[in-house]
Amino acid sequence: MDVIIEKSFLDKIKNISSISFVVWHKGMEIYWDKDETPGVDENELSHQLGEFWFSHGEEFMYSGTMYLDPDMEYFTYEREDDNVSLFEDVTIDFCTTTLKSNITELSKLFGSQLDVDDLSLNIEFHSGDLVDCSVNNEKDGNKELKLEGNLRDKISAATKAYVSDEINESFVENMSLSIQCSWLSDIKEVTKDDYFFEIIDDQ
């Protein structure tokens, strides 16, 4: 999809790597690394960015982050939709069941026989990719153990299967999910779309 942009405006943002648009009921807040725009009037640029976002609101719709191509040929707009949910008690049961089914391997890693009631799971995904996977042992001062290799892959696959069953399979490909101490902390759907610049002379 093409997006019309004036040349002078494109010149102002050409050194910016990413721009975040946070939309809420009282308006919008816009963030970028100010060190990437030295000498530029920040208030004026923020106003122009807001106008640019609203002029394409039909495509963007949600809060998100605009990642600019270094060659300024296009940008990727990544947005999050939090209109999804998982039941907290079901998520806790899933974590307990998953830890219990892997208790033998976890005991070997911690170096002692573990009780599943002392353990909690931390797992995080962003845009469908696993970011973090660890287990806390409350009996050992809440010691955290980062999981790796086959065990990490098994728990990651089990988590994806759980979310797929509770929501749907396609959601898993784009999900951002955070489970901390076996409690659901956050879940969103992340989508990414590319928009190509159609550069015009200043009006």
N, C-alpha and C positions, 0 to 999 in steps of 0.2 A: 504494500500500500504506500502511495506517495503522500507526503506532507509538504505543503507549501510553506516556504520560509524566506524572509527577505535577507538579502546578502549582508547588510550591515548587522542584523541581529545574529546571523550565523557567525560573523567575525567576532562578535562579543563572547560567544560561548565556545569557540573552537578549541580553547585550551582546557575546558572543563571535562573531567572524566565521567562524572555522574551527577545527576540532579534528583533530589527526592521531593516528591509532592505529597504532602500529608493533608488530606481533605477531612474536615469535620464539620459539625453542624453550624459553626460560626464562621466558616470560611476555609482558608487554606494557608498552610505554612510551607515554605520552600527552603530547601537546604542545599548548599553546595560548598565545596572547599574554597573559601575566599582567597586563599593563597594562589589559586589558579586564575584569578581575575584581578591582578594588580592594576590600579589606575581606573578601574571601572566603577561607576556610581552604583553601589549595591542596591539601593532602593529602586532606582530606575530599572536595573536589570531584573530585580525580583518582580516588579510590576509587569515587565515584558514577558517574563517566563509565565506568570499567571495568566496573562492574555493568551499566550501560545497554548497553554494547557486547556483553557476553557474553550478556545476556538476549535479544539479537537476532542472535546469531552465525550462526544458520542462514541469515539473509538476507545478512549482511555478509561473513562467511567470511574475507576477506583484510584485510591491512593497507590502510589507506586514509585519506582525509580527508573529514571531515564539514563541509559548507559550509551555514551556517545562513541561512535566509531572514530578512531584516531585520524582517519582520512576524511572524516566528516561527510561520508556518503550516505550514512543512515544512522539510526539509533535503535536500540532495543529497549522496549518498555516492559519492565517486570512489575506486575501488580499482585497484590495479595487479597484474597477473598476469605473472610473469616466466617462466612455464613454456613459453616459446617460444624459438626460436633460429634463427640463420642461420650458415652455414658461413663462417668467417673468410676462407679463401682465395677462395671464390666471391665474397664481398663485395668483396675487394680487386680481383679481376678486373673486377667490375662497375664500380667506381670508375674504374679505368684505361680501360676501354672508353668510359665516359661522357665522361671528360675528353678522350680522343682524338677522339671524334666532334664535340666542340665546340672543338677546339684553335684553329681560325681565329678564332672570336669571342673566345676567351680571350687570344690573342696581341694582338688589337686593344686589349683592355681593359688589359693589362699594358704595352702600348706596345713590345713586342719579340716576335720569333719565339720561341715556347716549345717546349720538348721535354717531352713528356708524362711522361717518366721523372723530371722535376724537380717535378712537380705532385702535390698530394694534395687530396682532397675532404673538406670538413667539411659535414655536413648534419644537421639536427635537427628532429624532429617531436614534438609533444605533443598527445595526443588526436586524432590524425589531421591536425592543422594544422601547416603549415610554420612553424618558429620561426627557423631560421637556415640560411643557405646561403653558403658561401665556399670559396675555393681558396687554397692555400698554394703559393708558388713557392720551393722550397729553394735554387735557384741565386741568388736575389735576397734572401739572408738570411732565408729562410722568410717573406717578405712575404705578408701575407694580403689578399685582395681580396674584399670583400663583393659578392655577385652580386645583380643587380636585374633587373626587367623580364622580357623574353622568355626570356633565358638562364636566369634563376632558375626560371622556370616550367617550362622544358624539362627541367632537371635534377631538379626536384621530381617532375614527371610520370614521368620515367624511374625514379626511386627507388621511387615507389609501384608502378609496373609490376613492377619487380624483386621487391619484397617480396610482391606479390600472386602472382607466379609461384612463389615459393619457399615461401610459407605458404598464404594464400588471400586472396581479394578482400575479404571482410568484415572481416578483421583490420586491413586498411589504414585503415579508417574510424576505428578507435579506437587505433591504435598510438602508442606513444612510442618513438622511435628516435633514437639518437645515433651518428653515424659521425664519427670524428675522425682526420684525417690518413689517410683511406681505410681505417682500421681500425674494425671494429665495436666500439663502446664500450658500448652498452646497447640493449636492446630489450624492450619490455613491451607488454602489452595493457591499455588503460585503459578501464574501463567506468563509466558514471554512472547512478545510479538515484535517483529522487525518493521520499521517504517523508513522509507527512503526519502531523502530530501529532494524537493523540487525547488531549486533556488530561483528567486525572481529579483528584479531590480527594486530598489526602495520605492514605495508608493509616494 
